[in-house]
Each structure stands twice: as C-alpha cells, then as structure tokens.
C-alpha cells in the first residue's frame, strides 16, 4: 500500500470508530461527503466533519477557492482527497480555466449553478469538456426560485435524456430541487420541495435506471426531503440505484450538530443535514448498501483508492 492509500485508509478508520466529541455519531462505514462547501478556516472544516461523523470530503472550490484547497490538502491529505472546480460558464474563458484546474488536480467540475438552460449552449460546452477530460460534472437543477429574486438554474430537467444520449462519455452528477423532486411522476414545478407519497415512474428514477452516465448527489434539503417523504419508496429506490447514488451534505451548520442554521430551509433549522441524511440512509438500507452509498460509489466516480 502506498503512502497516500495508507493515509486515506487510516483517516477513514479513525472516523469509523467511536469519536471522542460529545454526541458524535458512529456510522457502520466510513463516510465521504461529496458536496462540501469549504468553511473559512481549516479548523471549521474539521469541526463539522468530526461533529457529523464524516471521514473525508470532496471540496467544492468555487471561483478562486484553490488556495484553501491547497491549505486543507497540505494539512490533512487523508481527510480532503479530492476537489471540484467551478467557473462562470457564461464567460468564454470558462473552458480554459476548468481545463487548467483539472491539470492542477481537480477531480471534476462543480457545483455548476448558473441561470441557464440545462440543454443550452453554455452547459453543453461544459458537458463536452468534462467528457473530453474524463471527469464528472455536478449540476444544480432548479425550476422554482426560493425567493422573488433568486431565479432558476439549469432548467429543463424533464428533457435531459437528450443530453445523456448526446454526451455518453460524460459522467453527470445530478443535484438540487428539480433533480430530486422529479423522483415522483406527478411533479409539476409548482414547489421546490414537494411532500407526501411518491408517484412511481418519475423522470429522475427512470433516467438513473436507463443511463449509466448519470449519478445522483443526495445532498442538501432537496435530497433529504426527497428521501424522507415516502419511506417505502426510499428503501426500494436506494436498493435499485445503490451503485448510482452518492452521499453529500451541502450543509451550512457550523458543528455537525445543527448550530447556526438560521438561513437553512425551515425543516432543517436546528439540524445538521449530514447527520439527518446519513440517518435516513442507515435506516433504509443494509450496511453493505450503506457503504456503497456513502463511500464506495464516490471513490469509484472520483477515481480515489478505496
């Protein structure tokens, strides 16, 4: 085993055993958080990971975030083994910036969140580039604005099969409201977070089954809401797509216990999204399937040693 693989393994084992922090959860498998927006300091990042029982995090660098990535990876390479780059895809230099980021070590693109159509020219440029560079691309799909001025992002999820067919070499990671609301066949873009029983045959469910190049990021209130609304459906959904889904948190609490969540969605205030979603997954699956969802699948897609 080389040094990097040893560090990854050692870091995972440290979190898979009981933690010293008060009330910190212990999961049946080490956990990699696919959707990690970086905190302002290395200590703040580690505090949330320890509080929620997360072993590793895939860092979303955003525009200009590579400096913090370098700091975190230098100090804790086993805790932060990978990162995604992003750029303003409406600008002509986006392809150059993202290509250079991959040369600098980025494992993928994301979170790509812009006011464009999901099948528009801006995103199609990124899909083609991700396929050419053989890295995944994480896209935020949202059809309903949360505020009067927020707007929508990567609209047109219901017709996304055309993109999956057009770019078969590209690994797509779906995320956010429209992706998760469309597990239900009756979703009509009337609300961001629908509740109640899931109507079988939803677009997202079908696309995950039909296209090997589509994966799902189970992060944020959107993922948690979708997985919490119909427990019977969730158990079957997770079982059927156990090789296509990856745990992520997209959590804005400060300590992995729900502190400082005043700006979170109302149902998540006072809660840690990571803890809540990991609990849903643990209750709805067997330990081997749980491990695939929170560890193995992400390592495969990100090309990390398991």
Short mmCIF file of the C-alpha atoms (twelve columns), coordinates in Angstrom:
data_MODEL
# 
_entry.id   MODEL 
# 
loop_
_atom_site.group_PDB 
_atom_site.id 
_atom_site.type_symbol 
_atom_site.label_atom_id 
_atom_site.label_alt_id 
_atom_site.label_comp_id 
_atom_site.label_asym_id 
_atom_site.label_seq_id 
_atom_site.Cartn_x 
_atom_site.Cartn_y 
_atom_site.Cartn_z 
_atom_site.pdbx_PDB_model_num 
ATOM 1   C CA . UNK A 1   0.000   0.000  0.000   1 
ATOM 2   C CA . UNK A 2   1.446   3.390  -0.977  1 
ATOM 3   C CA . UNK A 3   1.606   6.314  1.447   1 
ATOM 4   C CA . UNK A 4   -1.462  8.090  0.014   1 
ATOM 5   C CA . UNK A 5   -3.618  4.971  0.170   1 
ATOM 6   C CA . UNK A 6   -2.436  4.322  3.729   1 
ATOM 7   C CA . UNK A 7   -3.377  7.851  4.804   1 
ATOM 8   C CA . UNK A 8   -6.826  7.523  3.227   1 
ATOM 9   C CA . UNK A 9   -7.403  4.192  4.944   1 
ATOM 10  C CA . UNK A 10  -6.135  5.420  8.296   1 
ATOM 11  C CA . UNK A 11  -8.310  8.528  8.159   1 
ATOM 12  C CA . UNK A 12  -11.384 6.510  7.302   1 
ATOM 13  C CA . UNK A 13  -10.782 4.029  10.104  1 
ATOM 14  C CA . UNK A 14  -10.382 6.841  12.606  1 
ATOM 15  C CA . UNK A 15  -13.897 8.105  11.882  1 
ATOM 16  C CA . UNK A 16  -15.444 4.650  11.608  1 
ATOM 17  C CA . UNK A 17  -14.629 4.083  15.281  1 
ATOM 18  C CA . UNK A 18  -16.377 5.927  18.141  1 
ATOM 19  C CA . UNK A 19  -15.474 9.611  18.253  1 
ATOM 20  C CA . UNK A 20  -14.377 11.473 21.349  1 
ATOM 21  C CA . UNK A 21  -16.535 14.512 20.575  1 
ATOM 22  C CA . UNK A 22  -19.717 14.537 22.652  1 
ATOM 23  C CA . UNK A 23  -22.750 13.087 20.862  1 
ATOM 24  C CA . UNK A 24  -20.841 12.475 17.620  1 
ATOM 25  C CA . UNK A 25  -22.415 9.672  15.550  1 
ATOM 26  C CA . UNK A 26  -20.695 6.454  14.583  1 
ATOM 27  C CA . UNK A 27  -21.741 5.017  11.223  1 
ATOM 28  C CA . UNK A 28  -21.342 1.432  10.047  1 
ATOM 29  C CA . UNK A 29  -18.982 2.598  7.290   1 
ATOM 30  C CA . UNK A 30  -16.583 5.476  6.805   1 
ATOM 31  C CA . UNK A 31  -18.273 8.362  5.014   1 
ATOM 32  C CA . UNK A 32  -17.139 10.598 2.150   1 
ATOM 33  C CA . UNK A 33  -19.093 13.826 1.760   1 
ATOM 34  C CA . UNK A 34  -19.302 14.535 -1.983  1 
ATOM 35  C CA . UNK A 35  -20.792 18.026 -1.649  1 
ATOM 36  C CA . UNK A 36  -18.584 20.030 0.700   1 
ATOM 37  C CA . UNK A 37  -18.610 23.825 0.508   1 
ATOM 38  C CA . UNK A 38  -15.464 24.953 2.284   1 
ATOM 39  C CA . UNK A 39  -15.584 26.827 5.585   1 
ATOM 40  C CA . UNK A 40  -13.437 29.879 6.245   1 
ATOM 41  C CA . UNK A 41  -10.719 28.059 8.180   1 
ATOM 42  C CA . UNK A 42  -9.205  24.565 8.314   1 
ATOM 43  C CA . UNK A 43  -10.441 24.208 11.898  1 
ATOM 44  C CA . UNK A 44  -14.043 24.991 10.911  1 
ATOM 45  C CA . UNK A 45  -13.969 22.331 8.206   1 
ATOM 46  C CA . UNK A 46  -12.663 19.695 10.597  1 
ATOM 47  C CA . UNK A 47  -15.171 20.657 13.304  1 
ATOM 48  C CA . UNK A 48  -18.149 19.930 11.074  1 
ATOM 49  C CA . UNK A 49  -16.655 16.666 9.866   1 
ATOM 50  C CA . UNK A 50  -15.995 15.467 13.402  1 
ATOM 51  C CA . UNK A 51  -19.444 16.504 14.612  1 
ATOM 52  C CA . UNK A 52  -21.272 14.687 11.819  1 
ATOM 53  C CA . UNK A 53  -19.002 11.638 11.667  1 
ATOM 54  C CA . UNK A 54  -17.620 12.273 8.176   1 
ATOM 55  C CA . UNK A 55  -14.206 10.817 7.324   1 
ATOM 56  C CA . UNK A 56  -13.477 12.543 4.029   1 
ATOM 57  C CA . UNK A 57  -14.785 15.463 2.000   1 
ATOM 58  C CA . UNK A 58  -14.724 16.328 -1.678  1 
ATOM 59  C CA . UNK A 59  -14.122 20.086 -1.675  1 
ATOM 60  C CA . UNK A 60  -16.147 22.401 -3.917  1 
ATOM 61  C CA . UNK A 61  -13.632 25.117 -4.602  1 
ATOM 62  C CA . UNK A 62  -15.842 27.602 -6.420  1 
ATOM 63  C CA . UNK A 63  -14.282 30.582 -8.115  1 
ATOM 64  C CA . UNK A 64  -10.933 31.405 -6.507  1 
ATOM 65  C CA . UNK A 65  -11.117 28.627 -3.928  1 
ATOM 66  C CA . UNK A 66  -7.998  26.727 -4.947  1 
ATOM 67  C CA . UNK A 67  -5.876  28.446 -2.289  1 
ATOM 68  C CA . UNK A 68  -7.976  26.996 0.526   1 
ATOM 69  C CA . UNK A 69  -7.950  23.619 -1.213  1 
ATOM 70  C CA . UNK A 70  -4.161  23.686 -1.185  1 
ATOM 71  C CA . UNK A 71  -4.091  24.560 2.516   1 
ATOM 72  C CA . UNK A 72  -6.553  21.850 3.516   1 
ATOM 73  C CA . UNK A 73  -4.899  19.151 1.420   1 
ATOM 74  C CA . UNK A 74  -1.439  20.057 2.684   1 
ATOM 75  C CA . UNK A 75  -2.551  19.806 6.317   1 
ATOM 76  C CA . UNK A 76  -4.939  16.829 6.011   1 
ATOM 77  C CA . UNK A 77  -4.458  14.950 2.734   1 
ATOM 78  C CA . UNK A 78  -6.353  11.901 4.006   1 
ATOM 79  C CA . UNK A 79  -9.394  13.983 5.016   1 
ATOM 80  C CA . UNK A 80  -9.581  16.049 1.795   1 
ATOM 81  C CA . UNK A 81  -8.535  13.704 -1.007  1 
ATOM 82  C CA . UNK A 82  -10.310 15.456 -3.890  1 
ATOM 83  C CA . UNK A 83  -11.886 18.676 -5.103  1 
ATOM 84  C CA . UNK A 84  -14.139 20.054 -7.835  1 
ATOM 85  C CA . UNK A 85  -13.525 23.271 -9.738  1 
ATOM 86  C CA . UNK A 86  -16.066 25.788 -10.999 1 
ATOM 87  C CA . UNK A 87  -16.055 28.870 -13.202 1 
ATOM 88  C CA . UNK A 88  -18.571 31.255 -14.735 1 
ATOM 89  C CA . UNK A 89  -19.712 29.120 -17.651 1 
ATOM 90  C CA . UNK A 90  -21.258 32.119 -19.396 1 
ATOM 91  C CA . UNK A 91  -17.752 33.531 -19.975 1 
ATOM 92  C CA . UNK A 92  -15.603 32.438 -22.947 1 
ATOM 93  C CA . UNK A 93  -12.614 31.622 -20.708 1 
ATOM 94  C CA . UNK A 94  -14.505 29.020 -18.662 1 
ATOM 95  C CA . UNK A 95  -13.145 26.089 -20.663 1 
ATOM 96  C CA . UNK A 96  -9.557  27.266 -20.268 1 
ATOM 97  C CA . UNK A 97  -9.979  27.819 -16.520 1 
ATOM 98  C CA . UNK A 98  -11.563 24.424 -15.915 1 
ATOM 99  C CA . UNK A 99  -9.061  22.593 -18.081 1 
ATOM 100 C CA . UNK A 100 -6.222  24.138 -16.095 1 
ATOM 101 C CA . UNK A 101 -7.957  23.223 -12.841 1 
ATOM 102 C CA . UNK A 102 -8.022  19.562 -13.873 1 
ATOM 103 C CA . UNK A 103 -4.331  19.792 -14.733 1 
ATOM 104 C CA . UNK A 104 -3.847  21.207 -11.219 1 
ATOM 105 C CA . UNK A 105 -5.573  18.201 -9.681  1 
ATOM 106 C CA . UNK A 106 -9.326  18.865 -9.757  1 
ATOM 107 C CA . UNK A 107 -11.296 15.607 -9.872  1 
ATOM 108 C CA . UNK A 108 -14.343 17.176 -11.537 1 
ATOM 109 C CA . UNK A 109 -16.480 20.251 -12.217 1 
ATOM 110 C CA . UNK A 110 -18.998 21.520 -9.685  1 
ATOM 111 C CA . UNK A 111 -21.134 22.724 -8.305  1 
ATOM 112 C CA . UNK A 112 -22.170 24.229 -11.664 1 
ATOM 113 C CA . UNK A 113 -25.023 26.587 -10.772 1 
ATOM 114 C CA . UNK A 114 -26.000 29.272 -13.280 1 
ATOM 115 C CA . UNK A 115 -29.122 30.877 -14.731 1 
ATOM 116 C CA . UNK A 116 -29.057 28.932 -17.993 1 
ATOM 117 C CA . UNK A 117 -30.961 26.063 -19.594 1 
ATOM 118 C CA . UNK A 118 -29.791 22.538 -18.825 1 
ATOM 119 C CA . UNK A 119 -29.514 21.863 -22.564 1 
ATOM 120 C CA . UNK A 120 -28.332 25.346 -23.517 1 
ATOM 121 C CA . UNK A 121 -25.024 26.138 -25.249 1 
ATOM 122 C CA . UNK A 122 -23.244 27.251 -22.055 1 
ATOM 123 C CA . UNK A 123 -23.715 23.963 -20.257 1 
ATOM 124 C CA . UNK A 124 -23.259 21.861 -23.367 1 
ATOM 125 C CA . UNK A 125 -19.752 23.301 -23.670 1 
ATOM 126 C CA . UNK A 126 -19.066 22.058 -20.138 1 
ATOM 127 C CA . UNK A 127 -20.585 18.625 -20.776 1 
ATOM 128 C CA . UNK A 128 -18.349 18.172 -23.804 1 
ATOM 129 C CA . UNK A 129 -15.272 19.326 -21.883 1 
ATOM 130 C CA . UNK A 130 -15.985 17.038 -18.925 1 
ATOM 131 C CA . UNK A 131 -16.293 14.101 -21.296 1 
ATOM 132 C CA . UNK A 132 -13.070 15.033 -23.075 1 
ATOM 133 C CA . UNK A 133 -11.154 15.334 -19.786 1 
ATOM 134 C CA . UNK A 134 -12.876 12.252 -18.305 1 
ATOM 135 C CA . UNK A 135 -14.067 13.989 -15.127 1 
ATOM 136 C CA . UNK A 136 -17.591 14.158 -13.652 1 
ATOM 137 C CA . UNK A 137 -19.701 17.315 -13.724 1 
ATOM 138 C CA . UNK A 138 -22.073 18.169 -10.849 1 
ATOM 139 C CA . UNK A 139 -25.014 20.366 -11.922 1 
ATOM 140 C CA . UNK A 140 -27.574 22.222 -9.789  1 
ATOM 141 C CA . UNK A 141 -31.031 21.739 -11.367 1 
ATOM 142 C CA . UNK A 142 -33.730 24.103 -10.058 1 
ATOM 143 C CA . UNK A 143 -37.056 25.065 -11.659 1 
ATOM 144 C CA . UNK A 144 -38.584 27.068 -8.790  1 
ATOM 145 C CA . UNK A 145 -36.973 30.115 -7.167  1 
ATOM 146 C CA . UNK A 146 -36.732 30.132 -3.378  1 
ATOM 147 C CA . UNK A 147 -37.065 33.921 -3.206  1 
ATOM 148 C CA . UNK A 148 -38.665 36.507 -5.528  1 
ATOM 149 C CA . UNK A 149 -35.256 37.433 -6.938  1 
ATOM 150 C CA . UNK A 150 -33.284 34.171 -6.890  1 
ATOM 151 C CA . UNK A 151 -34.327 32.813 -10.263 1 
ATOM 152 C CA . UNK A 152 -33.835 29.294 -11.594 1 
ATOM 153 C CA . UNK A 153 -30.823 27.178 -12.547 1 
ATOM 154 C CA . UNK A 154 -30.142 24.632 -15.314 1 
ATOM 155 C CA . UNK A 155 -33.805 24.462 -16.254 1 
ATOM 156 C CA . UNK A 156 -35.349 21.693 -18.314 1 
ATOM 157 C CA . UNK A 157 -34.553 18.559 -16.313 1 
ATOM 158 C CA . UNK A 158 -37.531 16.696 -17.753 1 
ATOM 159 C CA . UNK A 159 -35.939 16.775 -21.217 1 
ATOM 160 C CA . UNK A 160 -32.417 15.947 -20.012 1 
ATOM 161 C CA . UNK A 161 -32.384 12.497 -21.599 1 
ATOM 162 C CA . UNK A 162 -31.269 14.210 -24.805 1 
ATOM 163 C CA . UNK A 163 -28.076 15.395 -23.059 1 
ATOM 164 C CA . UNK A 164 -27.362 11.975 -21.567 1 
ATOM 165 C CA . UNK A 165 -27.630 10.493 -25.060 1 
ATOM 166 C CA . UNK A 166 -25.619 13.253 -26.738 1 
ATOM 167 C CA . UNK A 167 -22.709 13.058 -24.262 1 
ATOM 168 C CA . UNK A 168 -22.385 9.355  -23.380 1 
ATOM 169 C CA . UNK A 169 -18.743 9.766  -22.268 1 
ATOM 170 C CA . UNK A 170 -19.673 12.415 -19.693 1 
ATOM 171 C CA . UNK A 171 -20.396 11.432 -16.088 1 
ATOM 172 C CA . UNK A 172 -23.270 13.639 -14.899 1 
ATOM 173 C CA . UNK A 173 -23.984 14.121 -11.176 1 
ATOM 174 C CA . UNK A 174 -27.482 15.481 -10.621 1 
ATOM 175 C CA . UNK A 175 -28.177 17.737 -7.647  1 
ATOM 176 C CA . UNK A 176 -30.796 20.066 -6.176  1 
ATOM 177 C CA . UNK A 177 -34.516 20.709 -6.265  1 
ATOM 178 C CA . UNK A 178 -35.616 19.652 -9.752  1 
ATOM 179 C CA . UNK A 179 -33.428 16.563 -9.808  1 
ATOM 180 C CA . UNK A 180 -34.858 15.284 -6.524  1 
ATOM 181 C CA . UNK A 181 -38.459 16.461 -6.848  1 
ATOM 182 C CA . UNK A 182 -38.665 14.512 -10.111 1 
ATOM 183 C CA . UNK A 183 -38.326 11.157 -8.389  1 
ATOM 184 C CA . UNK A 184 -42.122 11.494 -8.377  1 
ATOM 185 C CA . UNK A 185 -44.070 11.263 -11.653 1 
ATOM 186 C CA . UNK A 186 -46.538 13.946 -10.566 1 
ATOM 187 C CA . UNK A 187 -44.026 16.781 -10.054 1 
ATOM 188 C CA . UNK A 188 -45.278 19.891 -11.888 1 
ATOM 189 C CA . UNK A 189 -42.674 22.550 -10.931 1 
ATOM 190 C CA . UNK A 190 -45.157 24.200 -8.558  1 
ATOM 191 C CA . UNK A 191 -42.960 23.973 -5.454  1 
ATOM 192 C CA . UNK A 192 -39.300 23.371 -4.666  1 
ATOM 193 C CA . UNK A 193 -39.741 20.653 -2.028  1 
ATOM 194 C CA . UNK A 194 -42.895 18.565 -2.587  1 
ATOM 195 C CA . UNK A 195 -44.065 16.293 0.218   1 
ATOM 196 C CA . UNK A 196 -46.251 13.217 0.501   1 
ATOM 197 C CA . UNK A 197 -46.144 9.814  -1.198  1 
ATOM 198 C CA . UNK A 198 -44.001 9.456  -4.318  1 
ATOM 199 C CA . UNK A 199 -45.807 8.585  -7.552  1 
ATOM 200 C CA . UNK A 200 -43.808 5.845  -9.254  1 
ATOM 201 C CA . UNK A 201 -42.274 6.493  -12.653 1 
ATOM 202 C CA . UNK A 202 -40.615 9.854  -12.023 1 
ATOM 203 C CA . UNK A 203 -38.161 11.262 -14.561 1 
ATOM 204 C CA . UNK A 204 -35.159 11.079 -12.229 1 
ATOM 205 C CA . UNK A 205 -35.911 7.496  -11.237 1 
ATOM 206 C CA . UNK A 206 -36.217 6.488  -14.882 1 
ATOM 207 C CA . UNK A 207 -33.068 8.300  -16.049 1 
ATOM 208 C CA . UNK A 208 -30.953 6.792  -13.260 1 
ATOM 209 C CA . UNK A 209 -32.068 3.356  -14.393 1 
ATOM 210 C CA . UNK A 210 -31.691 3.955  -18.121 1 
ATOM 211 C CA . UNK A 211 -28.389 5.836  -18.393 1 
ATOM 212 C CA . UNK A 212 -25.107 4.528  -16.961 1 
ATOM 213 C CA . UNK A 213 -23.543 8.017  -17.168 1 
ATOM 214 C CA . UNK A 214 -25.998 9.611  -14.686 1 
ATOM 215 C CA . UNK A 215 -25.376 9.662  -10.938 1 
ATOM 216 C CA . UNK A 216 -27.163 11.344 -8.040  1 
ATOM 217 C CA . UNK A 217 -25.836 13.593 -5.271  1 
ATOM 218 C CA . UNK A 218 -28.052 13.082 -2.200  1 
ATOM 219 C CA . UNK A 219 -27.138 16.401 -0.588  1 
ATOM 220 C CA . UNK A 220 -28.977 19.449 0.740   1 
ATOM 221 C CA . UNK A 221 -32.551 19.829 1.892   1 
ATOM 222 C CA . UNK A 222 -33.638 18.730 -1.597  1 
ATOM 223 C CA . UNK A 223 -32.049 15.301 -1.285  1 
ATOM 224 C CA . UNK A 224 -33.073 14.823 2.328   1 
ATOM 225 C CA . UNK A 225 -36.651 15.901 1.636   1 
ATOM 226 C CA . UNK A 226 -36.956 13.502 -1.291  1 
ATOM 227 C CA . UNK A 227 -35.593 10.569 0.718   1 
ATOM 228 C CA . UNK A 228 -37.731 11.372 3.782   1 
ATOM 229 C CA . UNK A 229 -41.165 11.820 2.197   1 
ATOM 230 C CA . UNK A 230 -42.036 8.182  1.445   1 
ATOM 231 C CA . UNK A 231 -40.011 5.588  3.426   1 
ATOM 232 C CA . UNK A 232 -41.279 2.589  1.473   1 
ATOM 233 C CA . UNK A 233 -40.367 4.177  -1.844  1 
ATOM 234 C CA . UNK A 234 -36.981 5.260  -0.474  1 
ATOM 235 C CA . UNK A 235 -35.987 1.732  0.536   1 
ATOM 236 C CA . UNK A 236 -36.767 0.429  -2.950  1 
ATOM 237 C CA . UNK A 237 -35.210 3.462  -4.679  1 
ATOM 238 C CA . UNK A 238 -31.927 3.155  -2.765  1 
ATOM 239 C CA . UNK A 239 -31.767 -0.576 -3.392  1 
ATOM 240 C CA . UNK A 240 -32.371 -0.224 -7.146  1 
ATOM 241 C CA . UNK A 241 -29.894 2.629  -7.583  1 
ATOM 242 C CA . UNK A 242 -27.337 1.579  -4.978  1 
ATOM 243 C CA . UNK A 243 -24.488 1.932  -7.488  1 
ATOM 244 C CA . UNK A 244 -25.625 5.308  -8.849  1 
ATOM 245 C CA . UNK A 245 -26.134 7.446  -5.728  1 
ATOM 246 C CA . UNK A 246 -23.581 9.242  -3.542  1 
ATOM 247 C CA . UNK A 247 -23.911 10.886 -0.152  1 
ATOM 248 C CA . UNK A 248 -23.286 14.616 0.104   1 
ATOM 249 C CA . UNK A 249 -24.324 17.144 2.726   1 
ATOM 250 C CA . UNK A 250 -24.301 20.703 1.286   1 
ATOM 251 C CA . UNK A 251 -24.795 21.551 4.952   1 
ATOM 252 C CA . UNK A 252 -24.441 25.049 6.376   1 
ATOM 253 C CA . UNK A 253 -24.397 24.206 10.083  1 
ATOM 254 C CA . UNK A 254 -21.165 25.030 11.867  1 
ATOM 255 C CA . UNK A 255 -20.515 21.990 14.046  1 
ATOM 256 C CA . UNK A 256 -22.186 18.897 12.599  1 
ATOM 257 C CA . UNK A 257 -24.944 19.201 15.222  1 
ATOM 258 C CA . UNK A 258 -27.202 21.880 13.713  1 
ATOM 259 C CA . UNK A 259 -25.763 25.076 15.158  1 
ATOM 260 C CA . UNK A 260 -26.030 28.356 13.242  1 
ATOM 261 C CA . UNK A 261 -28.690 27.153 10.802  1 
ATOM 262 C CA . UNK A 262 -30.893 30.253 10.792  1 
ATOM 263 C CA . UNK A 263 -30.562 30.543 6.998   1 
ATOM 264 C CA . UNK A 264 -31.369 26.901 6.314   1 
ATOM 265 C CA . UNK A 265 -34.673 25.677 4.907   1 
ATOM 266 C CA . UNK A 266 -37.280 25.773 7.709   1 
ATOM 267 C CA . UNK A 267 -37.430 21.972 8.089   1 
ATOM 268 C CA . UNK A 268 -33.649 21.866 8.557   1 
ATOM 269 C CA . UNK A 269 -33.209 24.654 11.091  1 
ATOM 270 C CA . UNK A 270 -31.510 23.344 14.210  1 
ATOM 271 C CA . UNK A 271 -30.400 20.228 12.341  1 
ATOM 272 C CA . UNK A 272 -27.287 19.035 10.532  1 
ATOM 273 C CA . UNK A 273 -28.165 17.933 7.000   1 
ATOM 274 C CA . UNK A 274 -25.282 15.443 7.008   1 
ATOM 275 C CA . UNK A 275 -26.496 13.731 10.190  1 
ATOM 276 C CA . UNK A 276 -30.126 13.732 9.063   1 
ATOM 277 C CA . UNK A 277 -29.454 12.230 5.637   1 
ATOM 278 C CA . UNK A 278 -26.973 9.665  6.920   1 
ATOM 279 C CA . UNK A 279 -29.588 8.562  9.444   1 
ATOM 280 C CA . UNK A 280 -32.181 8.157  6.670   1 
ATOM 281 C CA . UNK A 281 -29.719 6.096  4.631   1 
ATOM 282 C CA . UNK A 282 -28.713 3.925  7.589   1 
ATOM 283 C CA . UNK A 283 -32.349 3.192  8.458   1 
ATOM 284 C CA . UNK A 284 -33.364 2.432  4.863   1 
ATOM 285 C CA . UNK A 285 -30.517 0.127  3.825   1 
ATOM 286 C CA . UNK A 286 -28.307 -2.742 4.873   1 
ATOM 287 C CA . UNK A 287 -24.696 -1.999 5.955   1 
ATOM 288 C CA . UNK A 288 -23.235 -3.178 2.608   1 
ATOM 289 C CA . UNK A 289 -25.578 -0.893 0.628   1 
ATOM 290 C CA . UNK A 290 -24.975 1.966  3.069   1 
ATOM 291 C CA . UNK A 291 -21.240 1.646  2.448   1 
ATOM 292 C CA . UNK A 292 -21.729 1.848  -1.313  1 
ATOM 293 C CA . UNK A 293 -23.850 4.993  -0.967  1 
ATOM 294 C CA . UNK A 294 -21.570 6.851  1.436   1 
ATOM 295 C CA . UNK A 295 -18.118 5.589  0.428   1 
ATOM 296 C CA . UNK A 296 -17.554 3.172  -2.449  1 
ATOM 297 C CA . UNK A 297 -19.530 4.906  -5.208  1 
ATOM 298 C CA . UNK A 298 -17.874 8.279  -4.712  1 
ATOM 299 C CA . UNK A 299 -14.425 6.718  -4.635  1 
ATOM 300 C CA . UNK A 300 -15.173 4.980  -7.922  1 
ATOM 301 C CA . UNK A 301 -16.516 8.084  -9.673  1 
ATOM 302 C CA . UNK A 302 -13.723 10.292 -8.312  1 
ATOM 303 C CA . UNK A 303 -11.085 7.632  -9.063  1 
ATOM 304 C CA . UNK A 304 -9.888  7.514  -5.464  1 
ATOM 305 C CA . UNK A 305 -8.373  4.446  -3.787  1 
ATOM 306 C CA . UNK A 306 -10.974 2.721  -1.606  1 
# 
